[in-house]
Structure formats: structure tokens, C-alpha cells
């Protein structure tokens, strides 16, 4: 026979969120009676902390300047008696034997208020590790606050920099402007476009000086030699061309890429040319003989950024496979692979003075050391867009340009983003054409030129009228740096 049914009280329906909050509150009340409160200031713990810091900082000097004190210690090894009473005592094996229980105890004894007899409360036999305080749990915070690490922010404070403003818009191309390079004399610069032409512009006036035709697809990479009268161009038509600027015509072509060529760089000391493309290979060319010296293969996807240095690693490439590779130019082998980014590394910038470089991806802008490639830090903000181009000048102003037309300016040393500019599209263009594909500083670092999707070239310079009062530096040092 089934027993009599007991009527259950109706349970009030509650959401899962409310129940989890109630459970969390109950756990906090149970385990954290002083949750959210700072430990009250304790002069004794401050004294202990200071003496510990002094001991760490000047302990070696003390022992070197007072050799007599070292000789005057008692021969039976009771050196603890002569130690100051407010030192941070971390007893070892010889003085941590409990005389009443015979068990070994590793206890963190903080301050003079701790009595040795308190060890009896922990356990009578065997080993145990405990923070020993003189009384109840409320005083435990006071004693452990003596060894809490309190370090002021060591993050470098950025210097104030004036914001940059757009002072000139140059139109003339009939397609997206995809690449830019400055002449070593700083009198002109060249731009490559999706209209398959290369145009040469005067830096001072912004006037068109020359138009070069020869490519049959858009031009994705440009470089001007500082030792010869040569300009190099690379495009989606798989072609890499060498232009003689005395005759204004192509004198060499470098054949070998199996797909579009996306980036191009000239070695600063040797007559070699580096091109990276959609065939996932960075190719090294001898400028004079047109021979391919190496095919640096190892990336799993498009090589979209490359730069070179005079010393190892002489070639650094970034790819859509999210990695950055350092290459040994002598053997054509990988020296190191950096896997810090989560998205395509479309842009990299080598600092002109320091042995550091930055790489930009849609997830973060990261700074690395050279030659080892140690990760230094992330920039302190996220641009939240695909970053197509970046450049840094000698003063340490880095500019990054995105697909959505945003151009952010950064302080190189601290990673602080001090200006967020937005490009304005040419009248008659769509808002979606506010993309920046390439940018470069001139040789002085005082002018910045951007190449954009609205077919224009924009020139930027620092605002002379800005002062620290009109544009204050809003910098907060980061609490916790995202390491990856």
C-alpha cells in the first residue's frame, strides 16, 4: 500500500541567473567576511615590510661594510637572536622543530607578534604548511599584508605629442591607391594604384610629375633604391619590375611568382630585392642578374608584409597564416617563428633607431625585440579593424591605418594611443570607400602620406596650434597587460 501523499509547498519559480547570484552571495558571505574591504593600516606590518625591503636592497652592502658584525656572531649558531625583531622571519629546518610534538613544521612566521607556541594549534604529528598569526582570522589580514607586493606602476609615461591633421588631398588616380614609396632625396614620392599606373608626385606642392604604365593589374608594392636610379614595383599580375628613372622605362623583370605579389622590400646594404606574394613564398632576387637567389618557403598562406635589416635576421615576413618568420638569408632557412597573433599579419614596421619592430593584426598591435624576437607588449588599445598599413618615425610616433578609414597615432615607447583620426571620403565616393591601404612617413618623419580607397592621396602633418592644454594627455597606466 502506498503511504499517504504529503502535499509539497509550491516552489516559487526563479530564473537561473537569480539562483546563481543567490548562490554566489551565500558563498561570499560564508567564505569572505570582509569581502571588498581593504585591510586596515597596521604600523607594525609597515615597519616589517620596510625592514624587509631594506634588507633586500642593502643587505649585500651591509655585510660588506660591517665585517666585524659577521665575526661577532655566536659560535653555537643562534644568529636569530641578533637579528632585528621586526624582520620577516622564514624559519628553516633547524629551528622549526616543534619541541612538544617532534614533527617538522614549515610555517611562515610574520612579525614579532607570532608566538612559537601557536604551532601546537596546527597539528601534532607530520608536516604541515601554515601561515601562523597570533589570533583570529581578522588579524590574519594584518599580518599577511606585511608580505603583500605593493609595486607602483613602472609603465613608461608617454610624452605629450601634438595631434596630426590632414592638410592636403591629392586626386589623380582612377582606382584604389595601394602602395607608396619615398625617394631618398625626399623631393618626390611614388604611388601605385589599381588603375595599373605608377604616379610620381612632388612632396612640397603635391603636383603630378610623371605617370608610368606597364603593369596589367593593380600595383601592390613599391620601393625606391637609395644607391641606384632604380624604382621597383610589384603587382597582382605576378610581375616584379625594375624601372630606370633616368629613362623612365622598365629595364628588368623578375619572373618566378606563381600568383599576385603583395609586398616588396629592398635590402639596405646588399643589392637584393625581396618580394612576397599569394603563393606563400618570399623570393629573394639579385637585382642585376635577375636571378632568384632563394625562395623562402615555410608560410602556409599569403606573405603580405616584409621588411629587411642589415644584420640577422635580415628578412622578416608576416603572413595571412598569422605567423611572423625570421629568415637566415645565407642559407634561406627559418631562424624563428613568432605565433603571437591570432589573425593575419598584414603590416609590420621596423623602428628606424631602436632594435624593435611592431606588427599589426586585426586582434592586436604587438611590439617585439630584435634580433631574438622577444615579445615586449601589446599596444594599449585595440583598433578593432583590419589594419592594412603602419609606419613609425624617428620621434616614436607610430601610425596605423585600417580598412574602415580609421587612422590611429601611438606613442611607440608606452603603447599609448594619443589620437584617433578618421579619414573623410572624397565627395561622390561611398562611405565604404573610407579604407586606407598604405601609408608612409617622409624621410624627415614630419609628413605622413596615406593611400586610400576613395582614389585619393592624403598628406598629414602635426597641428602647430595644439598645446597640452587644448589636447591633454589622457593616459592611464594599464593594470594588467594582456600578454598574448
Secondary structure, 3 states (H helix, E strand, C coil): CCCCCCCCCCCCCCCHHHHHHHHHHHHHHHHCCCCCCCCCCCHHHHHHHHHHHHHHHHHHHHHHHCHHHHHCCCCCCCHHHHCCCCCCECCCCCCCECCCCCCEEEEEECCCCCCHHHHHHCCCCCCEEEEECCCCHHHHHHHHHHHCCCCCCCCCCCCCCCCEEEEEEEECCCCCEEEEEECCCCCEEEEEECCCEEEEEECCCCCEEEEEECCCCCEEEEEECCCCCEEEEEECCCCEEEEECCCCEEEEEECCCCCCEEEEEECCCCCEEEEEECCCEEEEEECCCCCEEEEEECCCCCEEEEEECCCCCCEEEEECCCCEEEEECCCCEEEEEECCCCCCCCEEEECCCCCEEEEECCCCEEEEECCCCCEEEECCCCCCCCEEEEEECCCCEEEEEECCCEEEEEECCCCCEEEEEECCCCCCCCHHHCCEEEEEECCCCCEEEEEECCCEEEEEEECCCCCCCCCCCCCCCCCCCCCC
